[in-house]
Amino acid sequence: MRSLLAALAISTAITMPAVAQAKIVNVTTQLTQYGGRGAYLAIYVTDASGAYAGSMWMAGGKTKYYKHLTDWARLTGNDPAEVQGITGASVGAGQSLELAMDLQDSLFDAGYTLHIDAAVEDMRESPNEISVPLTTAGAGKPVKGRRYIANFQYDF
Amino acid sequence: MNIPAMTALAAITFGATAYATPTPRLAFYAQQQTTETAPNATETGGRDVERKVQQVGWLRLISGDDDGDHRDDDDDDDDDDENGCGNANRPCDAAPTKGPITPPKNGLFTTGQAPRVKTN
């Protein structure tokens, strides 16, 4: 019996940390009625020093337009490989993009910042329209963009 | 009166006049020469600079805006986003991504877990 309990404790100790390191994060981006074509959005993360840490999502599939997401392009060298496998359709005016992602727990409360660059064809580019620190306290708090993004928030 | 003397007197008179008061054409040429011989004169250089600046500014106004608007270098007016949506007449569909989604190994995602997306 004791050996069984010990084995159970050991197995729990091994599996639980792996589960605790993951966090399902819902990210919602609501666009304004800006009266233009589908918006390209680059959602990416920088670390505490401001260095590029990785991309979370790219809304918009044509790589030739990625250069207009100027901050993202500068940080990544405009490399489409950074968003390979995490690319979807552009988002229309007045529509919303909802993402559910399994993110590393270590991203939160560690100085990481989530950014969104936005661009619309024949309209102004909007680099770093959203910039929010990734914290547990910031979950569920809406943030307003300055041009194309009416509302952005993330929650668990 | 002696004709040769009169002729000489006339010649002297006209010659003195021409020498003292140059004709407008001669004055123009004199000014041109002055300009050419003094290319570094401030007034002349400034006029040239002003002329060039005005021309460049005029050309800039014609060539288009420079306020950083989104411009595609590729001349493809018919090119649209991948599902042709986004304007008032054709709102975007809730288009799912094509095929299985495998996130890049950038340390952000939990290993093997793909983002799930829904666009309204």
Contacts between the chains, C-beta under 8 A, distances in Angstrom:
chain1	res1	chain2	res2	distance
A	21	B	110	7.2
A	22	B	110	4.1
A	22	B	113	7.2
A	35	B	88	7.2
A	36	B	86	7.4
A	36	B	87	7.4
A	37	B	80	7.2
A	37	B	81	6.8
A	37	B	86	4.1
A	37	B	87	5.7
A	38	B	81	4.4
A	38	B	85	5.9
A	38	B	86	2.8
A	38	B	92	5.6
A	39	B	86	7.5
A	40	B	81	7.8
A	45	B	108	6.2
A	53	B	106	7.3
A	53	B	107	7.1
A	53	B	108	7.0
A	54	B	104	7.1
A	54	B	106	3.2
A	54	B	107	6.0
A	54	B	108	4.4
A	55	B	104	7.2
A	55	B	106	6.9
A	55	B	108	7.9
A	56	B	108	6.2
A	56	B	115	7.4
A	57	B	115	6.3
A	57	B	117	7.4
A	59	B	119	7.8
A	60	B	81	6.2
A	60	B	82	7.9
A	61	B	81	7.0
A	61	B	82	4.2
A	62	B	79	7.3
A	62	B	81	6.8
A	62	B	82	6.8
A	64	B	72	6.9
A	64	B	73	7.9
A	64	B	74	6.0
A	65	B	72	6.8
A	68	B	70	5.1
A	68	B	72	7.9
A	81	B	104	7.3
A	82	B	104	6.6
A	82	B	106	7.4
A	83	B	104	7.4
A	84	B	104	5.8
A	85	B	101	5.7
A	85	B	102	4.4
A	85	B	103	5.5
A	85	B	104	5.9
A	85	B	114	7.6
A	86	B	101	6.8
A	86	B	103	5.3
A	86	B	104	6.7
A	86	B	115	5.9
A	87	B	97	6.9
A	88	B	95	7.2
A	88	B	96	7.8
A	88	B	97	4.8
A	88	B	117	5.2
A	88	B	119	7.0
A	89	B	81	6.7
A	89	B	82	6.1
A	89	B	83	5.4
A	89	B	85	7.5
A	89	B	92	6.3
A	89	B	93	7.7
A	89	B	95	4.2
A	89	B	97	7.8
A	89	B	119	6.2
A	90	B	81	4.2
A	90	B	82	7.5
A	90	B	85	7.8
A	90	B	86	6.1
A	90	B	92	6.9
A	91	B	86	7.9
A	91	B	92	6.4
A	91	B	119	6.0
A	92	B	85	5.6
A	92	B	86	4.4
A	92	B	87	7.7
A	92	B	91	5.1
A	92	B	92	3.6
A	93	B	86	6.9
A	93	B	87	7.9
A	93	B	88	7.7
A	94	B	91	7.7
A	95	B	91	6.9
A	95	B	92	5.6
A	95	B	119	6.4
A	95	B	120	5.5
A	96	B	119	7.2
A	96	B	120	4.7
A	97	B	117	7.3
A	97	B	119	5.3
A	97	B	120	8.0
A	98	B	117	7.2
A	98	B	118	4.7
A	98	B	119	7.1
A	98	B	120	7.0
A	99	B	115	5.5
A	99	B	116	7.1
A	99	B	117	5.3
A	99	B	118	7.9
A	100	B	115	6.8
A	100	B	116	4.4
A	100	B	117	7.7
A	101	B	109	6.6
A	101	B	113	7.7
A	101	B	115	4.4
A	101	B	116	7.6
A	102	B	109	6.1
A	102	B	110	4.2
A	102	B	113	3.5
A	102	B	115	7.9
A	103	B	108	6.0
A	103	B	109	6.3
A	103	B	110	6.9
A	104	B	107	6.7
A	104	B	108	6.2
A	104	B	109	7.1
A	104	B	110	6.3
A	107	B	108	6.6
A	119	B	70	5.3
A	120	B	70	6.2
A	121	B	70	5.7
A	121	B	72	6.8
A	122	B	69	7.0
A	122	B	70	6.2
A	122	B	71	7.8
A	123	B	69	6.6
A	123	B	70	5.5
A	124	B	67	7.6
A	124	B	68	6.5
A	124	B	69	5.6
A	124	B	70	6.5
A	125	B	68	6.2
A	125	B	69	7.6
A	125	B	70	5.3
